[in-house]
Amino acid sequence: MSDPSKFKDEEIERLRRAATGRKKNIDEKRVQLMRDTKRIIETGTLEQLEEQLELLGMGRDTPKGREVLQRFISLRGGSLR
């Protein structure tokens, strides 16, 4: 025989919905950052892209950040400062 749960079904469901809502908000923010980054890559400047990469946690000193900057520069023609 199992012990009865100390949590009520309603409480468990409320906590599950709250966790799902937080994850959804985080995902939406991340998607918006990626959209903004794509827009900057298409029409922005190198400085704008560097600022955006910092927001994403990929500064010019990270491997991923350098890769994105290098691709941006190759698309626009030029060199990395």
PDB file of N, CA, C and O in Angstrom, chain B, residues numbered from 101:
ATOM      1  N   MET B 101       0.842  -1.174   0.000  1.00  0.00           N
ATOM      2  CA  MET B 101       0.000   0.000   0.000  1.00  0.00           C
ATOM      3  C   MET B 101       0.893   1.245   0.000  1.00  0.00           C
ATOM      4  O   MET B 101       1.838   1.336   0.784  1.00  0.00           O
ATOM      5  N   SER B 102       0.596   2.181  -0.862  1.00  0.00           N
ATOM      6  CA  SER B 102       1.435   3.375  -0.947  1.00  0.00           C
ATOM      7  C   SER B 102       0.880   4.476  -0.054  1.00  0.00           C
ATOM      8  O   SER B 102      -0.311   4.523   0.253  1.00  0.00           O
ATOM      9  N   ASP B 103       1.789   5.357   0.350  1.00  0.00           N
ATOM     10  CA  ASP B 103       1.392   6.480   1.196  1.00  0.00           C
ATOM     11  C   ASP B 103       0.659   7.514   0.345  1.00  0.00           C
ATOM     12  O   ASP B 103       1.015   7.728  -0.814  1.00  0.00           O
ATOM     13  N   PRO B 104      -0.349   8.148   0.905  1.00  0.00           N
ATOM     14  CA  PRO B 104      -1.029   9.202   0.136  1.00  0.00           C
ATOM     15  C   PRO B 104      -0.076  10.384  -0.062  1.00  0.00           C
ATOM     16  O   PRO B 104       0.733  10.701   0.810  1.00  0.00           O
ATOM     17  N   SER B 105      -0.187  11.013  -1.203  1.00  0.00           N
ATOM     18  CA  SER B 105       0.660  12.156  -1.516  1.00  0.00           C
ATOM     19  C   SER B 105       0.317  13.323  -0.604  1.00  0.00           C
ATOM     20  O   SER B 105      -0.846  13.536  -0.262  1.00  0.00           O
ATOM     21  N   LYS B 106       1.330  14.071  -0.217  1.00  0.00           N
ATOM     22  CA  LYS B 106       1.073  15.242   0.617  1.00  0.00           C
ATOM     23  C   LYS B 106       0.626  16.432  -0.235  1.00  0.00           C
ATOM     24  O   LYS B 106       0.200  17.457   0.297  1.00  0.00           O
ATOM     25  N   PHE B 107       0.727  16.286  -1.576  1.00  0.00           N
ATOM     26  CA  PHE B 107       0.295  17.340  -2.485  1.00  0.00           C
ATOM     27  C   PHE B 107      -1.057  16.973  -3.087  1.00  0.00           C
ATOM     28  O   PHE B 107      -1.305  15.814  -3.420  1.00  0.00           O
ATOM     29  N   LYS B 108      -1.909  17.950  -3.219  1.00  0.00           N
ATOM     30  CA  LYS B 108      -3.203  17.731  -3.858  1.00  0.00           C
ATOM     31  C   LYS B 108      -3.017  17.811  -5.366  1.00  0.00           C
ATOM     32  O   LYS B 108      -2.114  18.491  -5.854  1.00  0.00           O
ATOM     33  N   ASP B 109      -3.864  17.124  -6.090  1.00  0.00           N
ATOM     34  CA  ASP B 109      -3.783  17.122  -7.550  1.00  0.00           C
ATOM     35  C   ASP B 109      -3.842  18.538  -8.124  1.00  0.00           C
ATOM     36  O   ASP B 109      -3.131  18.857  -9.077  1.00  0.00           O
ATOM     37  N   GLU B 110      -4.680  19.372  -7.549  1.00  0.00           N
ATOM     38  CA  GLU B 110      -4.813  20.746  -8.043  1.00  0.00           C
ATOM     39  C   GLU B 110      -3.499  21.515  -7.863  1.00  0.00           C
ATOM     40  O   GLU B 110      -3.105  22.297  -8.729  1.00  0.00           O
ATOM     41  N   GLU B 111      -2.835  21.285  -6.745  1.00  0.00           N
ATOM     42  CA  GLU B 111      -1.576  21.979  -6.478  1.00  0.00           C
ATOM     43  C   GLU B 111      -0.496  21.512  -7.448  1.00  0.00           C
ATOM     44  O   GLU B 111       0.283  22.321  -7.954  1.00  0.00           O
ATOM     45  N   ILE B 112      -0.451  20.235  -7.700  1.00  0.00           N
ATOM     46  CA  ILE B 112       0.526  19.695  -8.650  1.00  0.00           C
ATOM     47  C   ILE B 112       0.276  20.277 -10.033  1.00  0.00           C
ATOM     48  O   ILE B 112       1.220  20.679 -10.713  1.00  0.00           O
ATOM     49  N   GLU B 113      -0.970  20.327 -10.454  1.00  0.00           N
ATOM     50  CA  GLU B 113      -1.309  20.881 -11.772  1.00  0.00           C
ATOM     51  C   GLU B 113      -0.963  22.365 -11.841  1.00  0.00           C
ATOM     52  O   GLU B 113      -0.458  22.827 -12.864  1.00  0.00           O
ATOM     53  N   ARG B 114      -1.222  23.120 -10.777  1.00  0.00           N
ATOM     54  CA  ARG B 114      -0.891  24.549 -10.756  1.00  0.00           C
ATOM     55  C   ARG B 114       0.615  24.757 -10.884  1.00  0.00           C
ATOM     56  O   ARG B 114       1.056  25.632 -11.629  1.00  0.00           O
ATOM     57  N   LEU B 115       1.396  23.973 -10.176  1.00  0.00           N
ATOM     58  CA  LEU B 115       2.857  24.082 -10.252  1.00  0.00           C
ATOM     59  C   LEU B 115       3.368  23.700 -11.639  1.00  0.00           C
ATOM     60  O   LEU B 115       4.296  24.322 -12.157  1.00  0.00           O
ATOM     61  N   ARG B 116       2.763  22.680 -12.235  1.00  0.00           N
ATOM     62  CA  ARG B 116       3.157  22.264 -13.586  1.00  0.00           C
ATOM     63  C   ARG B 116       2.877  23.373 -14.594  1.00  0.00           C
ATOM     64  O   ARG B 116       3.713  23.675 -15.445  1.00  0.00           O
ATOM     65  N   ARG B 117       1.686  23.981 -14.492  1.00  0.00           N
ATOM     66  CA  ARG B 117       1.341  25.066 -15.413  1.00  0.00           C
ATOM     67  C   ARG B 117       2.263  26.267 -15.230  1.00  0.00           C
ATOM     68  O   ARG B 117       2.654  26.907 -16.206  1.00  0.00           O
ATOM     69  N   ALA B 118       2.607  26.571 -13.990  1.00  0.00           N
ATOM     70  CA  ALA B 118       3.508  27.702 -13.724  1.00  0.00           C
ATOM     71  C   ALA B 118       4.882  27.454 -14.327  1.00  0.00           C
ATOM     72  O   ALA B 118       5.472  28.357 -14.920  1.00  0.00           O
ATOM     73  N   ALA B 119       5.389  26.249 -14.180  1.00  0.00           N
ATOM     74  CA  ALA B 119       6.702  25.908 -14.747  1.00  0.00           C
ATOM     75  C   ALA B 119       6.660  25.957 -16.267  1.00  0.00           C
ATOM     76  O   ALA B 119       7.598  26.442 -16.899  1.00  0.00           O
ATOM     77  N   THR B 120       5.587  25.464 -16.853  1.00  0.00           N
ATOM     78  CA  THR B 120       5.449  25.491 -18.313  1.00  0.00           C
ATOM     79  C   THR B 120       5.377  26.928 -18.808  1.00  0.00           C
ATOM     80  O   THR B 120       5.970  27.261 -19.835  1.00  0.00           O
ATOM     81  N   GLY B 121       4.660  27.781 -18.089  1.00  0.00           N
ATOM     82  CA  GLY B 121       4.543  29.186 -18.475  1.00  0.00           C
ATOM     83  C   GLY B 121       5.879  29.898 -18.436  1.00  0.00           C
ATOM     84  O   GLY B 121       6.188  30.679 -19.336  1.00  0.00           O
ATOM     85  N   ARG B 122       6.677  29.643 -17.408  1.00  0.00           N
ATOM     86  CA  ARG B 122       8.011  30.268 -17.314  1.00  0.00           C
ATOM     87  C   ARG B 122       8.883  29.816 -18.470  1.00  0.00           C
ATOM     88  O   ARG B 122       9.592  30.626 -19.066  1.00  0.00           O
ATOM     89  N   LYS B 123       8.838  28.519 -18.797  1.00  0.00           N
ATOM     90  CA  LYS B 123       9.653  27.997 -19.893  1.00  0.00           C
ATOM     91  C   LYS B 123       9.214  28.631 -21.208  1.00  0.00           C
ATOM     92  O   LYS B 123      10.052  29.004 -22.028  1.00  0.00           O
ATOM     93  N   LYS B 124       7.917  28.753 -21.411  1.00  0.00           N
ATOM     94  CA  LYS B 124       7.408  29.353 -22.641  1.00  0.00           C
ATOM     95  C   LYS B 124       7.880  30.793 -22.769  1.00  0.00           C
ATOM     96  O   LYS B 124       8.287  31.214 -23.852  1.00  0.00           O
ATOM     97  N   ASN B 125       7.833  31.561 -21.676  1.00  0.00           N
ATOM     98  CA  ASN B 125       8.282  32.955 -21.718  1.00  0.00           C
ATOM     99  C   ASN B 125       9.761  33.040 -22.061  1.00  0.00           C
ATOM    100  O   ASN B 125      10.170  33.898 -22.843  1.00  0.00           O
ATOM    101  N   ILE B 126      10.563  32.159 -21.483  1.00  0.00           N
ATOM    102  CA  ILE B 126      11.994  32.148 -21.772  1.00  0.00           C
ATOM    103  C   ILE B 126      12.226  31.794 -23.227  1.00  0.00           C
ATOM    104  O   ILE B 126      13.045  32.426 -23.894  1.00  0.00           O
ATOM    105  N   ASP B 127      11.515  30.789 -23.731  1.00  0.00           N
ATOM    106  CA  ASP B 127      11.646  30.390 -25.128  1.00  0.00           C
ATOM    107  C   ASP B 127      11.259  31.521 -26.067  1.00  0.00           C
ATOM    108  O   ASP B 127      11.932  31.753 -27.070  1.00  0.00           O
ATOM    109  N   GLU B 128      10.173  32.231 -25.748  1.00  0.00           N
ATOM    110  CA  GLU B 128       9.739  33.338 -26.597  1.00  0.00           C
ATOM    111  C   GLU B 128      10.768  34.454 -26.612  1.00  0.00           C
ATOM    112  O   GLU B 128      11.012  35.050 -27.661  1.00  0.00           O
ATOM    113  N   LYS B 129      11.375  34.746 -25.472  1.00  0.00           N
ATOM    114  CA  LYS B 129      12.412  35.778 -25.419  1.00  0.00           C
ATOM    115  C   LYS B 129      13.615  35.364 -26.255  1.00  0.00           C
ATOM    116  O   LYS B 129      14.182  36.182 -26.979  1.00  0.00           O
ATOM    117  N   ARG B 130      14.005  34.092 -26.156  1.00  0.00           N
ATOM    118  CA  ARG B 130      15.145  33.596 -26.923  1.00  0.00           C
ATOM    119  C   ARG B 130      14.856  33.656 -28.426  1.00  0.00           C
ATOM    120  O   ARG B 130      15.723  34.041 -29.210  1.00  0.00           O
ATOM    121  N   VAL B 131      13.646  33.277 -28.824  1.00  0.00           N
ATOM    122  CA  VAL B 131      13.261  33.337 -30.236  1.00  0.00           C
ATOM    123  C   VAL B 131      13.302  34.782 -30.723  1.00  0.00           C
ATOM    124  O   VAL B 131      13.779  35.050 -31.826  1.00  0.00           O
ATOM    125  N   GLN B 132      12.806  35.714 -29.910  1.00  0.00           N
ATOM    126  CA  GLN B 132      12.830  37.119 -30.303  1.00  0.00           C
ATOM    127  C   GLN B 132      14.262  37.624 -30.440  1.00  0.00           C
ATOM    128  O   GLN B 132      14.564  38.365 -31.375  1.00  0.00           O
ATOM    129  N   LEU B 133      15.148  37.237 -29.528  1.00  0.00           N
ATOM    130  CA  LEU B 133      16.562  37.618 -29.645  1.00  0.00           C
ATOM    131  C   LEU B 133      17.159  37.077 -30.941  1.00  0.00           C
ATOM    132  O   LEU B 133      17.922  37.770 -31.615  1.00  0.00           O
ATOM    133  N   MET B 134      16.814  35.845 -31.286  1.00  0.00           N
ATOM    134  CA  MET B 134      17.350  35.258 -32.517  1.00  0.00           C
ATOM    135  C   MET B 134      16.801  35.991 -33.750  1.00  0.00           C
ATOM    136  O   MET B 134      17.532  36.212 -34.715  1.00  0.00           O
ATOM    137  N   ARG B 135      15.519  36.365 -33.718  1.00  0.00           N
ATOM    138  CA  ARG B 135      14.947  37.142 -34.838  1.00  0.00           C
ATOM    139  C   ARG B 135      15.654  38.482 -34.979  1.00  0.00           C
ATOM    140  O   ARG B 135      15.994  38.904 -36.084  1.00  0.00           O
ATOM    141  N   ASP B 136      15.871  39.145 -33.849  1.00  0.00           N
ATOM    142  CA  ASP B 136      16.571  40.430 -33.872  1.00  0.00           C
ATOM    143  C   ASP B 136      17.982  40.262 -34.420  1.00  0.00           C
ATOM    144  O   ASP B 136      18.458  41.099 -35.187  1.00  0.00           O
ATOM    145  N   THR B 137      18.646  39.184 -34.028  1.00  0.00           N
ATOM    146  CA  THR B 137      20.003  38.923 -34.511  1.00  0.00           C
ATOM    147  C   THR B 137      19.995  38.714 -36.017  1.00  0.00           C
ATOM    148  O   THR B 137      20.852  39.244 -36.723  1.00  0.00           O
ATOM    149  N   LYS B 138      19.040  37.952 -36.508  1.00  0.00           N
ATOM    150  CA  LYS B 138      18.944  37.714 -37.956  1.00  0.00           C
ATOM    151  C   LYS B 138      18.725  39.028 -38.705  1.00  0.00           C
ATOM    152  O   LYS B 138      19.334  39.262 -39.749  1.00  0.00           O
ATOM    153  N   ARG B 139      17.847  39.888 -38.165  1.00  0.00           N
ATOM    154  CA  ARG B 139      17.590  41.179 -38.792  1.00  0.00           C
ATOM    155  C   ARG B 139      18.861  42.022 -38.827  1.00  0.00           C
ATOM    156  O   ARG B 139      19.150  42.670 -39.833  1.00  0.00           O
ATOM    157  N   ILE B 140      19.617  42.015 -37.737  1.00  0.00           N
ATOM    158  CA  ILE B 140      20.868  42.775 -37.683  1.00  0.00           C
ATOM    159  C   ILE B 140      21.863  42.227 -38.698  1.00  0.00           C
ATOM    160  O   ILE B 140      22.547  42.995 -39.376  1.00  0.00           O
ATOM    161  N   ILE B 141      21.947  40.916 -38.806  1.00  0.00           N
ATOM    162  CA  ILE B 141      22.867  40.306 -39.771  1.00  0.00           C
ATOM    163  C   ILE B 141      22.496  40.742 -41.186  1.00  0.00           C
ATOM    164  O   ILE B 141      23.371  41.013 -42.009  1.00  0.00           O
ATOM    165  N   GLU B 142      21.198  40.809 -41.462  1.00  0.00           N
ATOM    166  CA  GLU B 142      20.754  41.166 -42.809  1.00  0.00           C
ATOM    167  C   GLU B 142      20.907  42.651 -43.119  1.00  0.00           C
ATOM    168  O   GLU B 142      21.242  43.011 -44.248  1.00  0.00           O
ATOM    169  N   THR B 143      20.668  43.524 -42.132  1.00  0.00           N
ATOM    170  CA  THR B 143      20.627  44.959 -42.436  1.00  0.00           C
ATOM    171  C   THR B 143      21.441  45.834 -41.499  1.00  0.00           C
ATOM    172  O   THR B 143      21.560  47.035 -41.739  1.00  0.00           O
ATOM    173  N   GLY B 144      22.000  45.273 -40.445  1.00  0.00           N
ATOM    174  CA  GLY B 144      22.661  46.085 -39.426  1.00  0.00           C
ATOM    175  C   GLY B 144      24.152  46.254 -39.643  1.00  0.00           C
ATOM    176  O   GLY B 144      24.705  45.897 -40.684  1.00  0.00           O
ATOM    177  N   THR B 145      24.783  46.815 -38.616  1.00  0.00           N
ATOM    178  CA  THR B 145      26.223  47.061 -38.649  1.00  0.00           C
ATOM    179  C   THR B 145      26.946  46.030 -37.787  1.00  0.00           C
ATOM    180  O   THR B 145      26.321  45.296 -37.021  1.00  0.00           O
ATOM    181  N   LEU B 146      28.241  45.985 -37.920  1.00  0.00           N
ATOM    182  CA  LEU B 146      29.069  45.088 -37.127  1.00  0.00           C
ATOM    183  C   LEU B 146      28.920  45.398 -35.634  1.00  0.00           C
ATOM    184  O   LEU B 146      28.865  44.486 -34.809  1.00  0.00           O
ATOM    185  N   GLU B 147      28.856  46.671 -35.297  1.00  0.00           N
ATOM    186  CA  GLU B 147      28.707  47.060 -33.891  1.00  0.00           C
ATOM    187  C   GLU B 147      27.379  46.584 -33.319  1.00  0.00           C
ATOM    188  O   GLU B 147      27.326  46.108 -32.185  1.00  0.00           O
ATOM    189  N   GLN B 148      26.305  46.709 -34.097  1.00  0.00           N
ATOM    190  CA  GLN B 148      25.000  46.229 -33.649  1.00  0.00           C
ATOM    191  C   GLN B 148      25.028  44.714 -33.430  1.00  0.00           C
ATOM    192  O   GLN B 148      24.466  44.205 -32.460  1.00  0.00           O
ATOM    193  N   LEU B 149      25.686  44.011 -34.341  1.00  0.00           N
ATOM    194  CA  LEU B 149      25.782  42.558 -34.221  1.00  0.00           C
ATOM    195  C   LEU B 149      26.568  42.176 -32.970  1.00  0.00           C
ATOM    196  O   LEU B 149      26.176  41.254 -32.255  1.00  0.00           O
ATOM    197  N   GLU B 150      27.655  42.860 -32.700  1.00  0.00           N
ATOM    198  CA  GLU B 150      28.445  42.573 -31.499  1.00  0.00           C
ATOM    199  C   GLU B 150      27.618  42.793 -30.236  1.00  0.00           C
ATOM    200  O   GLU B 150      27.684  41.989 -29.306  1.00  0.00           O
ATOM    201  N   GLU B 151      26.842  43.873 -30.193  1.00  0.00           N
ATOM    202  CA  GLU B 151      25.977  44.134 -29.033  1.00  0.00           C
ATOM    203  C   GLU B 151      24.942  43.028 -28.870  1.00  0.00           C
ATOM    204  O   GLU B 151      24.679  42.573 -27.757  1.00  0.00           O
ATOM    205  N   GLN B 152      24.356  42.598 -29.988  1.00  0.00           N
ATOM    206  CA  GLN B 152      23.340  41.554 -29.941  1.00  0.00           C
ATOM    207  C   GLN B 152      23.942  40.227 -29.482  1.00  0.00           C
ATOM    208  O   GLN B 152      23.321  39.496 -28.711  1.00  0.00           O
ATOM    209  N   LEU B 153      25.132  39.920 -29.947  1.00  0.00           N
ATOM    210  CA  LEU B 153      25.780  38.677 -29.532  1.00  0.00           C
ATOM    211  C   LEU B 153      26.075  38.683 -28.034  1.00  0.00           C
ATOM    212  O   LEU B 153      26.004  37.643 -27.379  1.00  0.00           O
ATOM    213  N   GLU B 154      26.402  39.849 -27.498  1.00  0.00           N
ATOM    214  CA  GLU B 154      26.608  39.961 -26.046  1.00  0.00           C
ATOM    215  C   GLU B 154      25.322  39.617 -25.297  1.00  0.00           C
ATOM    216  O   GLU B 154      25.366  38.945 -24.267  1.00  0.00           O
ATOM    217  N   LEU B 155      24.181  40.073 -25.809  1.00  0.00           N
ATOM    218  CA  LEU B 155      22.897  39.747 -25.190  1.00  0.00           C
ATOM    219  C   LEU B 155      22.632  38.250 -25.213  1.00  0.00           C
ATOM    220  O   LEU B 155      22.010  37.704 -24.301  1.00  0.00           O
ATOM    221  N   LEU B 156      23.106  37.595 -26.259  1.00  0.00           N
ATOM    222  CA  LEU B 156      22.922  36.154 -26.393  1.00  0.00           C
ATOM    223  C   LEU B 156      23.982  35.364 -25.647  1.00  0.00           C
ATOM    224  O   LEU B 156      23.923  34.135 -25.604  1.00  0.00           O
ATOM    225  N   GLY B 157      24.951  36.054 -25.061  1.00  0.00           N
ATOM    226  CA  GLY B 157      26.016  35.367 -24.336  1.00  0.00           C
ATOM    227  C   GLY B 157      27.104  34.832 -25.238  1.00  0.00           C
ATOM    228  O   GLY B 157      27.850  33.929 -24.858  1.00  0.00           O
ATOM    229  N   MET B 158      27.194  35.390 -26.438  1.00  0.00           N
ATOM    230  CA  MET B 158      28.218  34.953 -27.400  1.00  0.00           C
ATOM    231  C   MET B 158      29.044  36.162 -27.822  1.00  0.00           C
ATOM    232  O   MET B 158      28.890  36.659 -28.938  1.00  0.00           O
ATOM    233  N   GLY B 159      29.906  36.630 -26.952  1.00  0.00           N
ATOM    234  CA  GLY B 159      30.747  37.766 -27.278  1.00  0.00           C
ATOM    235  C   GLY B 159      31.783  37.407 -28.339  1.00  0.00           C
ATOM    236  O   GLY B 159      31.904  36.249 -28.739  1.00  0.00           O
ATOM    237  N   ARG B 160      32.514  38.398 -28.779  1.00  0.00           N
ATOM    238  CA  ARG B 160      33.511  38.169 -29.830  1.00  0.00           C
ATOM    239  C   ARG B 160      34.662  37.298 -29.356  1.00  0.00           C
ATOM    240  O   ARG B 160      35.465  36.841 -30.170  1.00  0.00           O
ATOM    241  N   ASP B 161      34.757  37.058 -28.037  1.00  0.00           N
ATOM    242  CA  ASP B 161      35.832  36.224 -27.508  1.00  0.00           C
ATOM    243  C   ASP B 161      35.436  34.758 -27.358  1.00  0.00           C
ATOM    244  O   ASP B 161      36.232  33.947 -26.885  1.00  0.00           O
ATOM    245  N   THR B 162      34.217  34.414 -27.755  1.00  0.00           N
ATOM    246  CA  THR B 162      33.788  33.012 -27.691  1.00  0.00           C
ATOM    247  C   THR B 162      33.896  32.402 -29.078  1.00  0.00           C
ATOM    248  O   THR B 162      33.782  33.117 -30.074  1.00  0.00           O
ATOM    249  N   PRO B 163      34.114  31.098 -29.165  1.00  0.00           N
ATOM    250  CA  PRO B 163      34.213  30.461 -30.487  1.00  0.00           C
ATOM    251  C   PRO B 163      32.971  30.700 -31.350  1.00  0.00           C
ATOM    252  O   PRO B 163      33.097  31.010 -32.535  1.00  0.00           O
ATOM    253  N   LYS B 164      31.788  30.561 -30.777  1.00  0.00           N
ATOM    254  CA  LYS B 164      30.551  30.760 -31.547  1.00  0.00           C
ATOM    255  C   LYS B 164      30.420  32.226 -31.973  1.00  0.00           C
ATOM    256  O   LYS B 164      30.013  32.513 -33.099  1.00  0.00           O
ATOM    257  N   GLY B 165      30.761  33.137 -31.086  1.00  0.00           N
ATOM    258  CA  GLY B 165      30.694  34.553 -31.411  1.00  0.00           C
ATOM    259  C   GLY B 165      31.632  34.923 -32.552  1.00  0.00           C
ATOM    260  O   GLY B 165      31.257  35.659 -33.464  1.00  0.00           O
ATOM    261  N   ARG B 166      32.859  34.404 -32.491  1.00  0.00           N
ATOM    262  CA  ARG B 166      33.819  34.662 -33.577  1.00  0.00           C
ATOM    263  C   ARG B 166      33.320  34.092 -34.894  1.00  0.00           C
ATOM    264  O   ARG B 166      33.478  34.710 -35.947  1.00  0.00           O
ATOM    265  N   GLU B 167      32.718  32.909 -34.831  1.00  0.00           N
ATOM    266  CA  GLU B 167      32.197  32.269 -36.048  1.00  0.00           C
ATOM    267  C   GLU B 167      31.088  33.120 -36.681  1.00  0.00           C
ATOM    268  O   GLU B 167      31.076  33.320 -37.895  1.00  0.00           O
ATOM    269  N   VAL B 168      30.167  33.615 -35.863  1.00  0.00           N
ATOM    270  CA  VAL B 168      29.074  34.448 -36.376  1.00  0.00           C
ATOM    271  C   VAL B 168      29.626  35.744 -36.953  1.00  0.00           C
ATOM    272  O   VAL B 168      29.210  36.168 -38.031  1.00  0.00           O
ATOM    273  N   LEU B 169      30.554  36.373 -36.250  1.00  0.00           N
ATOM    274  CA  LEU B 169      31.141  37.618 -36.749  1.00  0.00           C
ATOM    275  C   LEU B 169      31.893  37.388 -38.059  1.00  0.00           C
ATOM    276  O   LEU B 169      31.797  38.195 -38.983  1.00  0.00           O
ATOM    277  N   GLN B 170      32.633  36.295 -38.137  1.00  0.00           N
ATOM    278  CA  GLN B 170      33.380  35.987 -39.354  1.00  0.00           C
ATOM    279  C   GLN B 170      32.426  35.784 -40.529  1.00  0.00           C
ATOM    280  O   GLN B 170      32.695  36.257 -41.634  1.00  0.00           O
ATOM    281  N   ARG B 171      31.323  35.090 -40.302  1.00  0.00           N
ATOM    282  CA  ARG B 171      30.338  34.887 -41.376  1.00  0.00           C
ATOM    283  C   ARG B 171      29.692  36.201 -41.785  1.00  0.00           C
ATOM    284  O   ARG B 171      29.466  36.445 -42.970  1.00  0.00           O
ATOM    285  N   PHE B 172      29.395  37.044 -40.809  1.00  0.00           N
ATOM    286  CA  PHE B 172      28.820  38.359 -41.092  1.00  0.00           C
ATOM    287  C   PHE B 172      29.766  39.150 -41.987  1.00  0.00           C
ATOM    288  O   PHE B 172      29.353  39.730 -42.990  1.00  0.00           O
ATOM    289  N   ILE B 173      31.022  39.163 -41.613  1.00  0.00           N
ATOM    290  CA  ILE B 173      32.017  39.925 -42.373  1.00  0.00           C
ATOM    291  C   ILE B 173      32.194  39.350 -43.775  1.00  0.00           C
ATOM    292  O   ILE B 173      32.321  40.101 -44.741  1.00  0.00           O
ATOM    293  N   SER B 174      32.204  38.032 -43.889  1.00  0.00           N
ATOM    294  CA  SER B 174      32.369  37.435 -45.217  1.00  0.00           C
ATOM    295  C   SER B 174      31.166  37.738 -46.105  1.00  0.00           C
ATOM    296  O   SER B 174      31.313  37.892 -47.318  1.00  0.00           O
ATOM    297  N   LEU B 175      29.974  37.823 -45.507  1.00  0.00           N
ATOM    298  CA  LEU B 175      28.789  38.180 -46.292  1.00  0.00           C
ATOM    299  C   LEU B 175      28.841  39.632 -46.762  1.00  0.00           C
ATOM    300  O   LEU B 175      28.416  39.954 -47.872  1.00  0.00           O
ATOM    301  N   ARG B 176      29.362  40.490 -45.913  1.00  0.00           N
ATOM    302  CA  ARG B 176      29.411  41.921 -46.206  1.00  0.00           C
ATOM    303  C   ARG B 176      30.689  42.318 -46.942  1.00  0.00           C
ATOM    304  O   ARG B 176      30.758  43.395 -47.534  1.00  0.00           O
ATOM    305  N   GLY B 177      31.687  41.459 -46.904  1.00  0.00           N
ATOM    306  CA  GLY B 177      32.977  41.792 -47.513  1.00  0.00           C
ATOM    307  C   GLY B 177      33.749  42.717 -46.594  1.00  0.00           C
ATOM    308  O   GLY B 177      33.267  43.799 -46.257  1.00  0.00           O
ATOM    309  N   GLY B 178      34.904  42.320 -46.195  1.00  0.00           N
ATOM    310  CA  GLY B 178      35.691  43.140 -45.273  1.00  0.00           C
ATOM    311  C   GLY B 178      36.521  42.255 -44.383  1.00  0.00           C
ATOM    312  O   GLY B 178      36.725  41.079 -44.682  1.00  0.00           O
ATOM    313  N   SER B 179      37.001  42.810 -43.291  1.00  0.00           N
ATOM    314  CA  SER B 179      37.818  42.033 -42.364  1.00  0.00           C
ATOM    315  C   SER B 179      37.405  42.334 -40.943  1.00  0.00           C
ATOM    316  O   SER B 179      36.807  43.370 -40.652  1.00  0.00           O
ATOM    317  N   LEU B 180      37.737  41.410 -40.066  1.00  0.00           N
ATOM    318  CA  LEU B 180      37.468  41.566 -38.640  1.00  0.00           C
ATOM    319  C   LEU B 180      38.462  42.552 -38.077  1.00  0.00           C
ATOM    320  O   LEU B 180      39.656  42.436 -38.352  1.00  0.00           O
ATOM    321  N   ARG B 181      38.010  43.523 -37.297  1.00  0.00           N
ATOM    322  CA  ARG B 181      38.906  44.534 -36.733  1.00  0.00           C
ATOM    323  C   ARG B 181      40.056  43.932 -36.010  1.00  0.00           C
ATOM    324  O   ARG B 181      40.899  44.655 -35.480  1.00  0.00           O
TER     325      ARG B 181
END
